[in-house]
């Protein structure tokens, strides 16, 4: 992916991650330091407890970390592999209404990309994404360990 605009990222979701797209996940913002996506609790992504299914929260949280990784790989103009090697999620409150997922780890992934290019060795980086409800209360928090390595 060459352009990292909201429009292009949401088109990417439709064609490359259709389960996320049809669950209602949409990228709303991306820059060099953070990525934001939203998802509204609705019939397609509900659970029996009248809240947002945990896997939908996982898709949205992984997305905001992953698009930052993809953005820095594209900017490097190098062939770099990326892979999630671990994930951990914590849930604090029922997720209802519109949930906003934010990752603010752009600088961390930039450093890891720079290190793998410089050393030729694989790097791992812990990236955090948090989900907030419309009252800006945290509903879930996810940590992903990403591995990046120059090919």
C-alpha positions in Angstrom: 0.0 0.0 0.0 1.5 3.3 -1.1 -0.9 5.9 0.2 -1.8 6.1 3.9 -4.9 8.2 3.8 -8.1 7.4 5.6 -9.9 6.8 2.3 -7.2 4.4 1.0 -7.0 2.6 4.3 -10.7 2.0 4.4 -10.6 0.7 0.8 -7.8 -1.6 1.9 -10.1 -2.9 4.6 -12.8 -3.7 2.2 -10.6 -5.7 -0.2 -7.9 -7.2 2.2 -9.7 -7.4 5.6 -13.4 -7.7 4.7 -14.3 -9.2 8.1 -13.1 -6.0 9.7 -14.9 -3.8 7.1 -18.2 -5.6 7.3 -18.0 -5.5 11.1 -18.1 -1.7 10.8 -14.5 -0.9 11.6 -13.3 2.3 10.0 -10.0 4.2 10.1 -10.7 7.8 11.0 -7.2 9.2 11.4 -3.5 8.4 10.9 -0.3 10.4 11.2 3.3 9.6 12.1 2.6 9.2 15.8 -1.0 7.7 16.1 -3.7 5.9 14.3 -7.4 5.9 15.2 -10.3 3.7 14.2 -13.9 3.5 15.3 -16.6 0.8 15.4 -20.2 1.2 16.4 -21.9 -1.6 18.3 -24.5 -3.0 16.0 -26.2 -6.3 15.0 -23.3 -7.6 12.9 -20.7 -7.3 15.7 -22.8 -7.9 18.9 -22.4 -10.7 21.4 -25.2 -12.3 23.5 -24.5 -9.8 26.3 -25.7 -6.8 24.3 -22.2 -5.4 23.8 -19.4 -5.3 21.1 -18.0 -8.8 20.5 -14.4 -9.1 21.9 -13.1 -10.3 18.5 -14.3 -7.1 16.8 -12.5 -5.1 19.5 -9.4 -7.2 18.7 -9.6 -6.5 15.0 -9.9 -2.8 15.5 -7.1 -2.7 18.0 -4.8 -4.7 15.8 -5.6 -2.5 12.9 -4.5 0.7 14.5 -1.2 -0.8 15.5 -0.7 -2.6 12.2 -1.4 0.4 9.9 1.4 2.3 11.8 3.8 -0.6 11.1 2.7 -0.6 7.5 3.1 3.2 7.2 6.7 3.1 8.4 7.6 0.1 6.3 6.3 2.0 3.2 8.2 5.1 4.1 11.4 3.2 4.5 11.2 2.0 0.9 12.8 -1.3 2.0 11.3 -4.8 1.9 10.5 -5.6 5.5 8.4 -8.4 6.9 5.9 -7.8 9.7 4.2 -10.3 12.0 2.2 -10.3 15.2 3.9 -12.7 17.5 1.8 -12.1 20.6 -1.4 -10.4 21.7 -3.0 -9.7 25.1 -6.3 -8.0 25.7 -8.0 -6.7 28.9 -11.6 -5.7 29.1 -12.8 -3.2 31.7 -16.4 -2.2 30.7 -19.2 -3.3 28.4 -18.4 -1.8 24.9 -21.6 -0.3 23.6 -22.3 2.6 21.3 -19.4 4.0 19.3 -15.9 2.7 20.4 -12.8 4.6 19.4 -9.5 2.7 19.3 -6.2 4.6 19.5 -2.6 3.6 19.2 0.0 6.3 19.9 3.1 4.2 19.3 4.2 5.6 15.9 7.6 6.7 17.3 8.3 3.3 18.8 7.7 1.4 15.5 9.8 4.0 13.6 12.7 3.2 15.9 12.3 -0.6 15.4 12.1 -0.2 11.6 15.3 2.0 11.7 17.1 -0.6 13.8 16.2 -3.5 11.6 17.4 -1.6 8.5 20.6 -0.6 10.3 21.4 -4.0 11.8 19.7 -6.4 9.5 18.4 -8.2 12.5 14.8 -8.8 13.4 13.2 -6.4 16.0 10.3 -6.8 18.3 8.2 -3.9 19.6 5.3 -3.8 22.0 2.5 -1.6 20.8 -0.6 -0.7 22.8 -4.1 0.2 21.6 -6.9 1.3 23.8 -10.7 1.4 23.2 -12.8 4.2 24.6 -16.6 4.7 24.7 -18.4 7.9 23.8 -17.9 9.1 27.4 -14.1 8.6 26.9 -14.1 5.7 29.4 -11.7 2.9 28.6 -13.5 -0.3 27.7 -10.5 -2.4 26.5 -6.8 -2.3 26.2 -4.7 -4.5 23.9 -0.9 -5.1 23.6 0.6 -6.5 20.5 4.1 -7.7 20.0 5.1 -7.0 16.4 8.2 -8.5 14.8 9.8 -6.6 11.9 12.8 -7.8 9.9 14.4 -6.4 6.8 14.4 -9.0 4.0 
